[in-house]
Amino acid sequence: MRVSKRAGSAVALGAAFALVATGCSSSDGGDAGASADGAITIDGTQPEVGLVPSNTTETGGGAVIDWLWTGLVEYPNDGSAPRNAVAESIETTDSKVYTIKIKKDTKFHDGTAVKAKNFVDAWNWGAYSKNGAQNGSFFADIQGFADVHTEDPDGAEGPKKAPEPKTDKMSGLKVIDDWTFEVTLAAPTAVFPTKLGYSTFMPLPDTFFTQGAEAFGKKPIGNGPVKFVSWEDDVQIKLTRFDDYTLTDKMKVKDVNIKLYQDDTAAYNDLLAGNLDFMQQVPVSSLAGDKWKQDLGDRAIQTTIPSTGIIAFPIYDKRFQNADLRRAISLSINRQEISDKIFFGARKPADSWANPLTPGAKPGNCTACQFNPDEAKKLLEQAGGFTGELVLYYNADASHKEWMEAVAQQIKTNLGINARAEGMPTFAVFRQAINAHKMKGMYRAGWQQDYPDVENWVNPLYVTGGSSNDGLYSNPQVDALAKEASAAPSLEASHAKFAEAVALIDKDVPTVPVYFSGQQSGHSEKIKKLEVSNVGELDLTSVEL
C-alpha cells in the first residue's frame, strides 16, 4: 500500500523557526533576506520500483514523485479544498464529461512543453494492463477502461491468463488541442476532479514513450519545482531546483539530497548531530517522556495526518479465509494499551475504517476494532481455531518492532495462538514479497490517503483488483456498492453508499486497523522556515535557510 497522500495540519512551534500550515508555500513569498541557494539533506527510504507515477504505490518513491511532478490540481497544506495547479480550468455540466484546459507555459525538466496529449498518453499507458502499472485501477472511472484493462482470473500463480485487452487507448479520453482535453467517464462521478492531484494522474513527457518505463524510472523527467540529478541505490537521491518552473510554488533553496536510511535511529542521530535537515518521523523510542521534544526544542514539529496503521491478512492463504478467525484476531488487540504504552499517546486507537480526517469518513464504524477478548475466544472456537505459528511481519528499517511485537503478544495472551513478530530487512524487500503475494503470515501495512475523500479508503484497498488490495480480499457486494458510490451524482450520495460498503467490510475484517497516526518530525538549526504538506511530507518549496 502506498501509505500515500493527503490532509492534515501542522502546529507552529517557537519564534526562531516559523512553521506554518496555512496553504502552499507560494502564498507568502518568503522573507526578502532568505537564501535563494544552499542545500538541504532530508531522510527517505529506497523506492520499491523506478520512479514512474502510475507504478508507484509506496511512500519511499511516492514522496520523490510528489516533489518531481506537479499535477492538474494540488492539495493545500492546510487540508482545504483542492485548487488548480497545471490546470487552467476543469469544467463539467453533468459530472460525466469534463473539459480540462491546461496552462500554456509549463515545461518538463527536459525543456519540452507540457501539453494535453502528455496527460492523455500517460493515463492510457497507466490504464493499459499489459504495462503492469500498479495504480492502473485508478483510471477505472474513465469510459473505455474495461477495453484496455483486464485482470488475471485466477491470480498470477494460476494456469489462466488475463484476456488480451481490446485496445490500448480509452475511448473516454480525447485531445481537443494542445492545451485542452476531454474526459468522459463511464458514469457521473462528482469526486473525479478531487482525484486529479494524485500522482497517478501526472503527465509524462514524450521521451517516456520512446525510452520505456524501466529506463525512465531510473532517470525520471517530471514537471515540478525540482528536477532529478542522480540516484544511488540505498544511499541517496539528489534533486535540484528547476529554474524554468513557471508556477507560483518555486524553490527557495537550490539542492536537495534525500539520504536513504535503513534504520531510523541512525537518521535521528544524524538529525541531532546537524547532519540531517529534516526527518519526517522520529523513532518510536524517542517518544517516551517526550524525549524527542527535549532533544529538539523548538525544532520539534507535531502534526496530525490522515494515515492509519494497519495489519493485513494474506487472504490468498487458506489459513486466513475464515472471517470469524480474522474478527477474533482483531478483537483480541487492545489498541488503547498500544497507544498508551508503545506510542505514549502520540498515536490514537483506530475505531473506523477510514481515517476520521477524511471527508465522508464515519467515526466509530469499525466494530472489529473494539477490544473484546471474550468474544474473540468464542469466534476463534467457531472458526475451528488456528493451527501452527502465526507470524506477523514488518519492515525492520523503521520503528515497527515495538508495536508489532506488542500486537503479537496480545494475540498470544488473549487467544492462545502461538504468535510472534518478525522483521524483514528493508521496506523494498518487504514490499516485493507483498506485491508477489508471497506473505506467509499477517503483515504490517498502512494507508495514507492519496486524495481527500472516503472513496480513497475503499476502492484501492477493498474492491476486487484494487491497486493496493494486496491481500486479495474480494466481496462482490462490496464491489457493487463501491461502484454505485463512485458513480453517485453528488458527494453526499457517494458517501452514503460508501458507508454501506464499509458496513460489509466491517463484517469481513480483511485487515486490522490499529492506530491513527500522529507525526513527530524535526529539523536542523539551519532551517529558518518550512511547511509540511497535508500528509506530513516536507514541502520543499517552503524551505528557507
Secondary structure, DSSP 8 states (H G I E B T S, - for coil): --B-----EE----SSSEE--SS-GGGT---TTS-SS-EEEEEE---SS-S-GGG--SHHHHHHHHHH---SEE--TTS---EESSEEEEEESSSSEEEEEE-TT-B-TTS-B--HHHHHHHHHHHH-GGG--TTGGGGTTBTTHHHH----TT-TTSS------S-SS-TTEEEEETTEEEEEBSS--TTHHHHTTSGGG----HHHHHH-HHHHHHS----SSEEEEEEETTTEEEEEE-TT--SS---SSSEEEEEE-S-HHHHHHHHHTTS-SEESS--GGG-GGGHHHHHHGGGEEEEEEEEEEEEE--TTSGGG--HHHHHHHHHT--HHHHHHHTSTTSSEE--SSS-TTSTT--TT--GGGS--HHHHHHHHHHTT---SEEEEEEETTSTTHHHHHHHHHHHHHHH--EEEEEEES-HHHHHHHHHTT---SEEEEEEE-SSSSGGGGTHHHHSTT-TT-TT----HHHHHHHHHHHT-SSHHHHHHHHHHHHHHHHHH--EEEEEEEEEEEEE-TT--EE-B-TTS-B-GGG-B-
